[in-house]
Amino acid sequence: MKFGTKAIHAGQEPDPSTGAIMTPIYQTSTYWQKSPGDNKGFEYSRGTNPTRKALESCLAALENANFGLAFSSGMGATDAVMKLLAPGDEVITGNDLYGGSYRIFTKIFANYGIKFHFIDMSDPNNVKNYINDHTKLIWIETPTNPTMQIVDIAAVGAIAKENNILLAVDNTFASPYLQNPIDLGADIVMHSVTKYLGGHSDVVMGALMLNDEDLYKRLWFIYNACGATPGPMDSFLVLRGLKTLHLRMKAHCENGRQIAEFLKTHPKVDKIYWPGFTDHPNHDIAKKQMRDFGGMISITLKGADLQETYRVASSFKVFTLAESLGGVESLINHPVSMTHGSIPKAERDKVGVTDNLLRLSVGVEDIEDLLDDLKQALS
Ligand SMILES: Cc1ncc(COP(=O)(O)O)c(C=O)c1O
């Protein structure tokens, strides 16, 4: 099945009891057992729920994976992956990450004796310098949030495999429409479903997709034992959102391309980060591993201090100043004071997350209105 067909149908059959086309919202915490253990495969909704099960099958299909697990947030999904580790284990990850990922690594899991190496992954061979007997996991984000660096998933995947290390990829920015890390050698794909997969800024959710059955069983145990699983209503909303993922992504990419080109020559813009430009440092890898370049763009404002950056960020009329990304509506974000505030300034400066950086999540509105809004906000 092709992508759009899977987005609409995977994991979903007409409801056997009524014929309803849409998977019902099974709003129940528990299930009848004829005698102890004699049930229809569902016992308690923390572990299993039919609406969530349909969603997990659809999510797995979109990433060409055997298994999907939905969590109550992207951070809940990341937390579950980290709980595969034990004190003394080491993780190699990028130096440009979503602030919440950096925070959970440094402020939660470092306290449990797990060591993190935050490194420049633009050259995959750099990963080899940090591998030792304790290395158990490589965690990649690509494109990175917010400077849109691209990591070569296949090259890091080969290094991980050679050294028997798990590779997890945060695929939130690309979405499965643009990139499928499992096909490139990843063991686990993580998504903040809150973003493109949900697509309508009305749900917070996370997911893991993977192929290996033993690993799935270990992660399912953590999912059920720790309990960060989403409810049936949120699962239904994401199933509904997924049905237009391919249509939305096409529009995000097309609007993103036009906006990136407009901003590239704008006199108020200093740097622009978008992997579709041929002069992006990892454009060739982006071209190889992604089907298009998406609607996420970051810019720095020429000569702007914090106050001027705040002024610009607050002067949009169609773009909304807000955290998050990937919804149908365009958002503007100031990473330093919003999504990346938990990363120390010295670390942010190293990768270019500066006071004058703004991140755009380009939505699917009419392009003329988005361009007019940028023109007036940057005037
Ligand atoms: C790249 C990336 N990964 C993970 C997360 C965390 O997901 P959630 O907010 O659903 O917990 C986010 C949230 O912004 C993100 O942008």
The ligand as a Gaussian input file, in Angstrom:
#p B3LYP/6-31G(d) Opt

LIG

0 1
 C       11.825000      17.423000      17.927000
 C       10.956000      17.214000      19.128000
 N       11.046000      16.077000      19.825000
 C       10.285000      15.853000      20.919000
 C        9.373000      16.788000      21.377000
 C        8.555000      16.522000      22.604000
 O        7.242000      16.173000      22.287000
 P        5.964000      16.514000      23.183000
 O        5.874000      18.002000      23.283000
 O        4.832000      15.877000      22.438000
 O        6.197000      15.889000      24.510000
 C        9.238000      17.988000      20.678000
 C        8.299000      19.016000      21.151000
 O        8.349000      20.156000      20.725000
 C       10.061000      18.207000      19.519000
 O        9.980000      19.350000      18.811000

